[in-house]
Amino acid sequence: MKFNCGETWSTKQQRLQEWHEWFAWHPVRLGDHDCRWLEKVQRKGRLCWGGWIDSWWYWDYKAIENPCNKCNNTGWVCEWHPDKEAHKCCGGAGMPCECNKKARGE
């Protein structure tokens, strides 16, 4: 039986060593006085080896060049909830931002 078991380790290494979009689910430092959290950034990795089996990724981060002011690069836009006096931050409960649709070619 044939099935898709994902990419090989060498393919994954090559992909992660190029700049790619990533959602900063934890705070990351982009530079002096510039940290980002809970928004999309770009990152690329370097695989470091510390012995026979010990390895880890060292990550470089940079801001997305064309930031979306509507969704703050999260891909989601908050909905107005009439029962509350403020916007509810989306976390998946809002509407997809138009910048996501453009990126996917819709």
C-alpha positions as CSV (number, residue, x, y, z in Angstrom):
1,M,0.0,0.0,0.0
2,K,1.3,3.4,-0.9
3,F,0.6,6.5,1.2
4,N,2.1,10.0,1.8
5,C,4.4,9.9,4.8
6,G,5.7,13.5,4.4
7,E,8.9,14.9,3.3
8,T,12.3,13.4,4.0
9,W,14.7,14.7,6.6
10,S,17.0,16.2,4.0
11,T,14.1,17.9,2.2
12,K,12.9,19.4,5.5
13,Q,16.4,20.6,6.3
14,Q,16.7,22.4,2.9
15,R,13.2,23.9,3.3
16,L,13.8,25.3,6.8
17,Q,17.2,26.8,5.8
18,E,15.4,29.2,3.4
19,W,13.3,32.2,4.5
20,H,9.8,31.1,5.1
21,E,6.7,32.5,6.8
22,W,6.1,31.4,10.4
23,F,3.5,32.4,13.1
24,A,5.4,33.6,16.2
25,W,3.5,31.7,18.8
26,H,6.2,32.7,21.3
27,P,8.0,36.0,21.5
28,V,10.9,36.3,19.1
29,R,13.6,39.0,18.7
30,L,14.0,40.6,15.3
31,G,16.6,43.2,16.3
32,D,17.4,45.8,18.9
33,H,14.2,46.9,20.6
34,D,12.1,44.9,18.1
35,C,10.3,41.7,19.4
36,R,7.2,40.2,17.9
37,W,4.6,37.8,19.3
38,L,1.3,36.4,17.9
39,E,1.9,37.6,14.3
40,K,3.5,36.2,11.2
41,V,7.2,36.8,10.7
42,Q,9.9,35.2,8.4
43,R,12.5,32.8,9.7
44,K,15.3,30.6,8.5
45,G,17.2,28.0,10.4
46,R,20.7,26.6,10.8
47,L,21.1,23.1,12.1
48,C,23.7,22.9,14.7
49,W,25.4,19.7,15.9
50,G,26.8,19.3,19.4
51,G,28.1,15.7,19.2
52,W,27.2,12.4,17.8
53,I,23.4,12.7,18.2
54,D,22.8,16.1,19.8
55,S,21.4,18.6,17.3
56,W,19.2,21.8,17.5
57,W,18.0,24.6,15.2
58,Y,19.3,28.1,15.5
59,W,16.7,30.5,14.0
60,D,17.1,33.9,12.4
61,Y,14.0,36.1,12.2
62,K,12.9,39.1,10.2
63,A,9.7,41.1,9.7
64,I,7.4,40.5,6.8
65,E,8.2,43.1,4.1
66,N,4.5,44.0,3.3
67,P,2.7,43.9,6.7
68,C,-1.0,43.9,6.8
69,N,-2.4,46.7,8.9
70,K,-5.8,45.1,9.0
71,C,-5.0,41.8,10.7
72,N,-1.5,42.5,12.1
73,N,-0.2,39.6,10.0
74,T,-2.2,37.1,11.9
75,G,-4.5,36.3,8.9
76,W,-7.6,36.9,11.0
77,V,-9.8,40.0,11.4
78,C,-11.8,40.6,14.6
79,E,-15.6,40.6,14.4
80,W,-17.7,43.3,16.1
81,H,-19.8,41.7,18.9
82,P,-22.8,43.9,19.8
83,D,-23.0,42.5,23.3
84,K,-19.6,43.8,24.1
85,E,-18.0,47.2,23.9
86,A,-14.8,46.1,22.2
87,H,-13.6,43.9,19.4
88,K,-13.1,40.2,20.4
89,C,-9.6,39.1,19.3
90,C,-10.1,36.3,16.9
91,G,-7.9,33.3,17.7
92,G,-9.8,31.6,14.9
93,A,-13.3,32.9,15.8
94,G,-13.1,35.9,13.4
95,M,-13.1,36.2,9.6
96,P,-10.2,35.4,7.4
97,C,-8.4,38.5,6.3
98,E,-8.3,39.5,2.6
99,C,-4.5,39.3,2.6
100,N,-4.8,35.6,3.2
101,K,-7.0,35.2,0.1
102,K,-4.6,37.2,-2.0
103,A,-1.7,35.1,-0.9
104,R,-3.5,32.0,-1.9
105,G,-4.5,33.5,-5.2
106,E,-8.3,33.6,-4.5
